[in-house]
């Protein structure tokens, strides 16, 4: 139960919970809201002015009647005022009075704007504007331009609004109308505020403020102070915001503008609301509410009721919230405030969404949507479309969600709402991520990222970075995942987002955890833990404690693990997190199970089971049923075990959980074998193995791969053992041949799993288009399959099942295409190992014998295969063979001339077949540690009683293979290939240290000694920590290289020494021109983490600058190296506690995939001078006498064996040949 990389969807709610932050603009544009016509006070208060300017008494009378109707403030009275004003307008036109015609048009336009009929308003304003220009009245022109700007602002067309305001501003400056200049500067600031450009908004507000003060316009001062407060509020500077609001408040009281006072009280309440001081917020809202009621401001009443509802919503009192919203809604409708109505409907939808009533939420969102369209508020139309998309996403209707998001996106772009665009891109990315389309998700996240930065939303930026990191983690690109998570961590720290910091720390810990870096993982988890405690997120705290417990479990510190898991359990119980409780109980049970305390384990499993059933986590339920069955099996209660296994199997099959199904079938087989029912056990085991081989490694969640792949090898070992037991009972039924085939399948699967662990992105040997299709299908399948297993909310189960079936069919069809068009890649990715009879026909010849080994917990096996015979032999258990093999290696590497343990090991491994070996070539397919010992140095089994040491190489040419099938694949790969035109390319004596004397001076600038490459660092630790090795200079390889190339004409060789022995040269396609590639450099055949096997080349350039120098497994598989021979002359095999021999296999198989016909590799690092002599003699035989590389190696090793200086096996036995012997 890990906190996954953050996939939170940001709810795109453009409307803030307090309307005033947006709606107050209506009172601010010209600082005289109530007057429909700018010069009307002169008309109604001074009849003499009318007499001088307009002799039409009838028009004057009509305007007075219209003004009285407007004062009533209802929608109907406003419409009546328009009708009367139209009559006055006609009179002015007949009289030819253009000034008053323009003024009346302006007044009618304002009333239409107030009624929300914006297009009609624009029509009247434009007619007015034309007349002002005709009469050259700059004051009227400026005011009309301002009103046109207001309408476009109301319509959400912010850039157009700015255009009109900017035309008005210089005119007002020319006529020295500082009052309206201040208002227009204010309005420009307001637009920039809406566009999210807060600093620009502040600049304009601060230009407006002193002008209003100069002209003594306290209303204007109050308004501007108020809106400056709003900007600081939006910037998160709450105290500054409060300061400006509190300056504004007494001015509203002074000018007796209770509407402004009420709004300011509301916004002060809003700040306290944001600060979490909900009761203080309610206090201010409740002061605001009666003020709005006193002045009959239904609009203000509706606003405040809405905000009170929002507080109750935040307090979790959803019903109270709905009560206040439902009081607010009819008031908005009464005053014809479609914007307020739409906003309240939207937020009622939000409450129902939070209550889980998704359909009801949709109903309210769909009521609000046409209202936003009617008032032409594209910003909020986009927001509502987005919210509808979010509901469909939660309902699992991903395509419908995408449809609404894609309607929302262009609207946000049209109105220049960068914040809205960023959020929508982000959430589209989240949907594609849910659908498994990782590349599309990355594309959208990467579009969202710069926009989040532009609008200064560092919290969202951190979230996007974290999600990008999550995708790369899921794709196995751990270095990129770390880079993005660390960027997210830095940003979250900058903005003080403790929850974000904790999430990033936890995710980084998870990456290191999956990489096996347990101490680093603990470090990050432990940094995360106190932050969760500070923010009070007990669920996340519990999850982190659980993660720490699991790390200690993996480290073998069971009691410490139990301590953390019990803390996690307590917290999950406190917060009522049944899923967390069930998980912790199950994990605690697992530890007691491993400690052998079966009754305790059973107790915890049985507590876990009903909780997992209650929360509907069927995948975890199936696993727990399986665990209970296993405990009953261990306790000897077989029938109970069968009952629980059957329940687990049924659930796994219903879920399509193939891995779980395979595990339970394996447990069935174990139980039935223990009852002596081998045939029934075999049936279950074959079903289990078939499922495993159908599974592709990429369909396993990243954090499960390591443990899952280790388990898979146990399945194969049990399968082989079962078949051999059946062979013992029925020696003529061919079970031993089936067991040999199973061994081949095990080797093929092992390599596939190593490649998955290494994250190898193999691009060679496959059509790029097919590879892209495969990746995309696997990503989708992986995501949807996990969603099904985990019962993830937001997915429709029926749709999910159908989608998985469709994708599975598409993948199967694609596999067929890949096998037809890219056989090289198909043999690796979709292996079909040879059967026993095919090995006899396709691999073995009359002069060759195959010896294939399989090491098992209870017993091991050996198969001898010739073209006419398959014989099998039971050997000692793995642990006994491993102990002898380790001693044998230690004796050899300590320069023992006659390794004494060799006799015992030879007796076990070779004596059973001694009388059949004759003098034939031996093909050795080892298993585990047997892949790391030199069979050539084992004493001849016929001479074990003699004192004279005679190693196996005396009578036999020896070739080792990753598997018997690998030679068939290799032959198919090189069939018809002509040898490369040039002879030998040699890499030797790379530069590893920053104090290497080959740097020209010691006064160079500080060298870059650290690499940012995660796998490179892991390789470094593999060599330096795990093996106790450092990157010492390999000076002797220079002589080795020069001796080899002395045998080759200058124009047919390539020598890469010193700084030139680098990674760039090694991956250069020109290397494909050489028949032999010799790499004399440090290497690691890592047997504990085979995916970290690799070669080390120069780590610096000539200037001392650090550079990537590791040739990793991924690089090797992507080389184009059609060589006859690749030689790795300075490798070191790391022998850990558990040896599987896979480091050697992965490295040599990589070079074979790249095209090498044979690979010579050293099993330990040998002294420079002896290696140089061996290599010089070896190459002399190949290049001057034309002998086969396998034959040449045997002759060279025999010469050293018979010499006085190099007789000890240490000097000659390290070098083994893998691959083609013909």
C-alpha positions, 0 to 999 in steps of 0.5 A, spaced: 500 500 500 504 505 497 502 512 496 502 512 488 505 518 484 500 523 485 494 523 480 490 528 483 485 531 478 485 539 479 477 541 479 476 546 474 472 551 478 473 558 475 467 561 480 470 562 487 466 560 493 465 568 494 462 571 488 464 578 490 471 577 488 468 577 480 461 580 481 464 586 484 466 589 478 459 591 476 460 597 481 467 599 479 467 600 472 465 608 472 463 608 480 456 610 479 452 604 478 445 606 479 445 611 473 443 609 466 445 615 463 452 619 464 449 626 464 442 624 467 443 628 474 444 634 470 437 633 467 433 631 473 436 636 477 437 642 473 431 644 468 435 650 466 440 646 463 435 642 459 432 649 457 438 651 454 440 645 450 434 641 448 427 645 447 423 638 446 419 638 453 416 631 451 423 628 450 425 631 457 418 628 460 419 621 457 427 621 460 424 623 467 419 617 467 424 612 464 429 614 470 423 613 475 422 606 472 429 605 473 429 606 480 425 601 482 430 596 480 426 590 477 427 587 470 420 589 468 421 596 470 428 596 466 424 594 460 419 599 461 424 604 461 427 602 455 420 603 451 420 610 454 427 612 452 426 609 445 420 614 444 425 620 447 430 617 442 426 618 436 424 625 438 431 627 438 432 624 432 427 628 429 429 634 432 436 633 429 439 633 436 445 628 435 448 630 442 442 628 446 441 622 441 448 619 442 446 620 450 440 617 450 443 611 445 448 610 451 443 610 456 439 605 453 445 600 451 447 601 459 440 598 461 440 592 456 447 591 459 444 591 466 439 586 463 444 581 461 442 583 453 449 584 451 449 584 444 443 589 444 447 593 448 453 593 444 448 595 438 446 601 442 453 603 444 456 603 437 450 607 434 452 612 440 460 612 438 459 614 431 454 620 433 460 622 438 465 622 433 461 625 428 460 631 433 467 631 435 465 630 443 471 626 446 468 626 452 462 622 450 466 618 445 471 616 451 465 614 455 462 610 450 468 606 448 469 605 456 462 602 456 463 597 450 469 595 453 465 593 459 460 589 455 466 585 452 469 584 459 462 581 461 462 577 455 469 574 457 472 577 451 478 580 455 483 582 450 477 586 446 475 589 452 482 591 453 482 594 446 476 599 447 479 601 454 486 603 451 482 607 446 478 610 451 484 612 456 488 617 452 481 621 450 480 622 457 487 624 459 486 629 453 479 632 456 482 632 463 477 627 466 481 624 472 475 621 475 474 617 469 481 616 467 482 613 474 476 609 473 478 606 466 485 605 469 482 601 474 478 597 469 484 595 465 487 593 471 481 589 473 481 585 466 489 583 467 486 581 474 481 576 470 487 574 465 491 572 471 496 577 470 496 580 477 502 584 477 500 588 471 493 589 475 496 592 481 500 596 476 494 599 473 490 599 480 496 603 483 495 608 477 488 609 478 488 610 486 492 617 487 488 620 481 481 618 485 484 621 491 486 627 487 479 629 485 476 627 492 473 621 489 472 617 496 467 612 492 473 611 487 478 610 492 474 605 496 473 601 490 480 601 488 483 599 495 478 594 495 480 591 488 488 591 490 486 587 496 483 582 492 489 582 488 493 580 494 488 575 496 489 572 489 496 572 490 496 569 497 498 575 501 492 575 506 495 580 511 496 585 505 489 583 502 486 584 509 490 591 510 487 594 503 480 591 505 480 594 512 482 601 509 476 600 504 471 599 509 470 606 513 470 609 506 464 605 504 461 607 511 463 614 509 460 615 503 454 611 505 455 605 500 452 599 504 453 595 498 460 596 497 461 595 505 457 589 505 461 586 499 468 588 503 465 585 509 464 579 505 471 578 502 474 579 509 470 573 511 472 570 505 480 571 507 478 568 514 475 562 510 481 561 506 485 561 512 481 556 515 478 560 520 471 558 518 467 561 524 470 568 523 468 568 516 461 566 518 461 572 523 463 577 517 458 574 512 453 575 517 454 582 518 454 583 510 447 579 510 443 584 513 446 590 510 444 587 503 437 586 506 437 593 508 438 596 502 434 591 498 440 588 494 437 582 493 443 581 489 448 582 495 443 577 499 444 572 494 451 573 494 452 572 501 447 566 502 451 563 497 458 564 501 455 562 507 453 555 504 460 555 501 463 555 508 458 550 510 460 546 504 467 546 507 466 544 514 463 538 511 456 540 513 453 539 506 446 539 507 446 546 510 450 548 504 445 546 500 440 549 504 443 556 503 445 555 496 437 553 495 436 560 498 440 564 494 438 561 487 431 563 487 434 570 489 438 570 483 433 568 478 428 574 481 433 579 480 435 576 473 442 575 475 443 569 470 450 569 472 449 568 479 444 563 478 449 559 473 454 559 479 449 557 484 447 551 480 454 549 478 456 549 486 450 545 488 452 540 482 459 540 486 456 539 493 452 533 490 458 531 486 462 531 493 456 527 496 457 521 490 451 523 487 454 524 480 448 523 476 444 529 480 451 533 480 450 532 472 443 535 472 445 541 476 451 542 471 447 541 465 442 546 468 448 551 469 451 550 462 446 554 457 446 560 462 453 561 461 452 560 454 446 565 454 450 570 458 456 569 453 461 567 459 466 563 456 470 562 461 465 559 466 462 555 460 469 552 459 469 551 467 462 547 467 464 543 461 470 541 464 466 539 471 461 535 467 467 532 464 470 530 471 464 527 473 464 522 467 471 521 468 469 519 475 463 515 473 468 511 468 466 514 462 473 516 460 471 517 452 465 522 454 470 525 459 475 527 454 469 529 449 467 535 455 474 536 456 476 537 449 470 542 448 472 546 454 479 547 452 478 551 446 474 556 450 479 557 455 484 558 450 479 563 446 478 567 452 486 567 454 485 563 460 491 560 461 490 557 468 484 554 465 487 551 459 493 549 464 488 545 468 484 542 462 490 540 459 493 537 465 486 533 466 486 530 459 493 528 461 490 524 467 485 521 463 490 518 457 494 516 463 488 512 466 487 509 459 494 507 459 496 511 453 502 514 457 505 518 451 499 522 450 498 523 457 506 526 457 504 530 451 498 533 455 502 534 461 508 537 458 503 542 455 500 544 461 507 545 465 509 551 461 502 554 462 502 553 470 509 556 470 506 562 466 501 564 471 505 563 477 501 557 479 507 553 483 502 548 486 499 546 480 506 546 476 509 541 482 503 537 481 504 536 474 512 535 475 510 529 480 505 526 475 510 526 469 515 523 474 509 518 476 509 516 468 516 515 467 516 511 474 511 506 471 515 506 464 521 503 468 525 510 466 527 511 474 532 516 472 527 521 469 522 519 474 527 521 479 528 528 476 521 530 475 519 528 482 525 532 485 523 538 481 516 537 484 519 537 491 523 543 490 517 547 488 513 544 493 518 546 498 518 553 495 511 554 496 510 551 503 506 546 500 507 540 506 503 535 503 506 536 496 513 535 499 511 529 503 508 526 497 514 527 493 518 525 498 514 518 499 514 517 491 522 518 491 522 513 496 518 508 492 522 509 486 529 507 490 525 502 494 523 499 487 530 499 485 532 495 491 536 501 494 532 500 501 536 505 505 535 511 501 528 509 500 527 509 508 531 516 508 525 519 504 520 515 507 522 518 514 523 525 511 515 524 509 513 521 515 513 528 520 510 532 514 504 528 514 503 528 521 504 536 521 498 537 516 494 531 519 493 527 513 493 520 517 491 516 511 498 518 508 501 517 514 499 510 515 501 509 508 508 511 509 508 507 516 506 501 512 511 502 506 517 503 512 515 497 515 515 493 508 522 496 507 524 493 514 521 486 512 525 486 506 531 487 510 530 482 514 528 486 520 522 483 522 521 486 529 522 493 526 517 491 520 512 489 525 513 495 529 511 500 523 506 496 521 502 496 527 503 504 528 500 504 521 494 499 523 492 504 529 492 510 524 488 507 519 483 504 524 483 511 527 481 514 520 476 509 519 480 507 513 478 499 512 482 498 506 488 501 510 486 496 516 486 490 511 492 491 508 496 492 514 493 486 517 495 482 511 502 485 511 503 483 519 500 476 518 505 475 512 511 477 517 508 472 522 507 467 516 515 468 514 517 467 522 513 460 522 508 463 527 502 460 523 497 461 528 498 468 529 499 469 521 492 466 521 489 470 526 491 477 522 489 474 515 482 472 518 482 479 521 484 482 514 479 478 510 472 481 512 475 488 511 477 487 504 471 484 502 467 490 505 471 495 501 470 491 495 478 490 494 477 483 490 484 483 488 487 483 495 481 479 498 484 473 493 491 474 495 489 473 502 484 467 501 491 464 498 495 466 504 490 463 509 490 457 504 497 456 505 497 457 512 492 451 513 497 447 508 503 448 512 499 446 519 497 440 515 489 442 514 489 440 507 482 440 506 481 447 509 487 449 505 483 447 498 477 450 500 481 457 501 485 456 495 478 454 491 475 461 493 482 465 491 482 461 484 475 463 483 476 470 485 482 471 481 479 468 475 473 473 475 478 479 476 482 476 470 488 476 475 493 472 471 498 472 476 494 471 482 491 465 478 498 462 477 500 463 484 494 459 487 494 454 481 502 453 484 499 452 491 494 447 489 500 443 485 504 444 492 499 441 496 497 435 491 504 433 491 505 433 498 499 428 498 502 424 493 498 425 487 503 427 482 499 427 476 494 432 479 499 436 481 502 436 474 495 438 471 495 444 476 502 446 475 502 446 467 496 451 467 500 455 472 506 455 467 502 456 461 499 462 465 506 465 466 508 464 459 502 468 457 504 474 461 508 479 459 513 482 464 510 489 462 503 487 464 506 487 471 506 493 476 513 496 477 513 495 484 511 488 484 516 486 478 522 484 482 518 479 487 514 476 482 520 475 477 523 471 483 517 467 485 516 465 477 523 461 477 521 457 483 515 455 479 519 452 474 524 449 479 518 446 482 515 444 475 522 441 473 522 437 480 515 434 479 516 432 472 523 428 474 519 425 480 514 422 475 520 420 471 522 416 477 515 413 477 514 412 470 521 412 467 518 410 460 513 416 459 518 421 457 517 426 463 525 427 463 525 430 456 519 434 458 523 436 464 529 438 460 524 442 455 521 446 462 529 447 463 529 451 457 523 455 458 525 457 465 532 460 461 528 463 456 523 466 461 529 468 466 532 472 460 526 476 459 525 478 466 532 481 467 530 485 461 524 487 464 527 489 470 533 493 467 528 497 463 531 495 456 528 499 451 530 494 445 530 498 438 534 494 434 532 488 430 524 490 430 520 494 425 520 501 429 512 502 428 511 495 430 515 496 437 511 503 438 504 499 437 507 494 442 509 499 447 502 503 447 498 497 447 502 494 453 501 501 457 494 501 456 493 494 458 498 495 464 494 501 466 487 498 465 489 491 468 491 494 474 485 498 475 481 492 474 485 488 479 485 494 484 477 495 483 480 503 482 474 508 482 472 511 476 472 505 471 466 502 469 467 495 470 463 492 464 467 497 459 474 495 463 473 488 461 471 489 454 477 494 453 482 489 456 479 483 451 480 488 445 487 490 447 489 483 449 486 481 442 490 486 438 496 485 442 496 477 440 495 480 433 501 484 433 505 478 436 504 475 430 506 480 425 512 481 429 514 474 429 513 474 421 517 481 420 522 481 426 524 474 428 530 477 431 526 481 436 520 476 437 525 470 439 527 475 445 521 477 447 516 472 445 521 466 446 519 459 443 524 454 446 526 448 443 523 441 445 528 436 447 527 432 441 528 439 437 535 440 441 537 433 439 536 435 432 538 442 431 543 443 436 547 437 437 552 433 432 556 427 433 562 430 436 558 434 441 554 432 448 550 437 451 550 437 459 544 441 462 543 442 469 538 445 474 539 446 481 533 445 486 531 446 493 530 439 495 534 435 489 538 438 482 538 434 476 543 433 470 541 431 463 546 428 458 543 429 451 546 426 444 543 426 437 540 419 440 540 419 447 537 423 453 539 421 460 537 424 466 540 424 473 538 426 480 544 430 484 544 433 490 540 439 493 542 446 490 545 449 497 550 443 497 552 444 490 553 452 491 557 451 497 562 447 493 562 451 487 563 457 492 569 454 495 572 451 488 572 459 485 575 461 492 581 456 491 582 458 484 582 465 485 587 464 491 592 461 486 591 454 488 595 450 483 590 444 484 583 446 487 582 440 492 574 442 492 574 440 485 574 433 486 568 433 490 564 438 485 567 433 479 564 427 482 557 430 483 557 434 477 560 429 472 561 422 475 554 420 473 556 421 466 563 420 466 563 413 462 559 417 456 563 423 455 569 420 451 573 425 448 567 429 445 566 437 445 561 439 451 556 444 451 555 446 458 548 449 460 549 451 467 544 453 472 545 458 478 552 458 480 554 453 475 554 459 470 559 462 474 564 456 475 570 454 470 568 447 468 574 447 464 578 447 471 574 441 474 578 435 474 576 429 469 571 425 473 575 418 470 582 421 474 579 423 481 583 418 485 589 420 481 594 425 485 596 428 478 591 434 477 588 433 470 582 438 468 576 437 464 580 441 458 585 436 457 580 431 454 574 436 452 573 442 448 568 446 452 563 451 450 558 454 455 551 456 453 545 461 456 541 455 454 540 450 448 535 454 445 540 460 444 544 456 439 539 455 434 536 462 435 544 465 434 544 460 428 538 463 425 540 470 426 547 469 423 545 465 417 547 467 410 551 473 413 558 475 410 564 477 415 565 484 416 570 487 412 575 489 417 579 485 423 579 487 430 577 493 434 580 494 441 578 498 447 583 498 452 586 502 458 580 507 459 580 513 464 576 512 471 579 517 476 579 524 476 587 524 479 589 520 473 596 522 470 594 522 463 590 529 465 595 534 462 596 538 468 594 538 475 591 545 475 585 544 471 578 546 474 574 542 478 572 535 475 565 533 475 566 526 478 558 525 480 554 522 474 546 524 474 545 517 471 541 513 476 543 506 473 550 508 472 550 510 480 547 503 481 553 500 477 558 504 481 555 501 487 555 494 485 563 495 483 565 499 489 560 497 495 558 490 493 564 487 490 569 491 494 572 494 488 574 500 485 575 503 478 583 502 478 587 503 472 588 497 467 594 499 465 596 492 463 591 492 458 595 497 453 600 492 452 594 487 451 591 491 446 598 493 442 600 485 442 593 483 439 593 489 434 601 487 432 597 481 428 593 485 424 594 490 418 593 497 420 588 499 415 584 493 418 584 495 425 581 500 430 585 502 437 581 506 442 585 507 448 585 512 454 580 518 453 578 514 446 576 508 450 569 511 451 561 509 451 560 514 444 565 509 441 562 503 443 555 504 441 558 507 434 555 504 428 562 503 425 564 498 430 559 493 425 565 493 420 569 489 425 570 481 425 572 481 432 571 487 438 575 486 444 573 490 450 579 490 455 575 494 461 572 493 468 565 490 467 561 487 472 557 480 472 552 482 477 549 476 480 544 479 485 541 484 480 543 482 473 540 488 470 546 492 473 551 488 469 555 492 464 562 495 462 565 501 465 569 505 459 572 512 460 568 516 465 572 523 463 574 527 457 580 530 455 578 536 459 577 533 465 569 533 464 565 527 467 561 524 462 557 517 462 561 511 461 557 505 463 555 501 457 549 498 460 544 492 459 540 496 455 545 499 450 548 492 449 542 489 446 541 495 442 548 495 439 549 493 431 555 488 432 555 483 427 562 480 430 565 473 429 567 474 436 566 479 442 572 478 448 570 481 455 577 480 458 577 484 465 570 482 467 568 480 475 563 476 477 560 478 483 558 472 488 552 474 493 548 470 498 543 468 492 547 466 486 542 465 479 548 466 474 544 471 470 549 477 470 553 472 465 547 470 461 544 477 461 551 480 458 553 475 453 546 474 451 546 481 450 552 481 445 549 475 442 542 479 440 547 485 438 550 480 433 556 477 436 557 469 434 561 468 440 563 471 446 569 470 450 568 473 458 572 472 464 569 470 470 574 473 475 579 479 473 586 476 472 593 479 473 595 483 467 601 480 465 598 473 464 592 476 461 596 479 456 600 473 454 593 469 454 590 474 449 596 474 445 597 467 444 589 466 443 589 471 437 595 469 434 591 462 433 585 465 430 588 471 426 595 467 423 593 460 423 585 461 422 583 456 427 576 457 430 575 461 436 573 455 441 578 451 438 583 456 439 581 458 446 582 450 448 589 450 445 591 457 449 589 454 455 592 448 455 599 451 453 598 455 459 596 449 464 603 446 461 607 452 462 611 453 469 609 460 470 601 460 468 600 453 471 595 455 476 587 455 473 587 462 476 591 464 470 587 461 464 581 458 467 577 464 467 576 465 460 570 461 457 567 461 450 559 462 449 556 461 443 557 458 436 563 452 436 562 451 428 
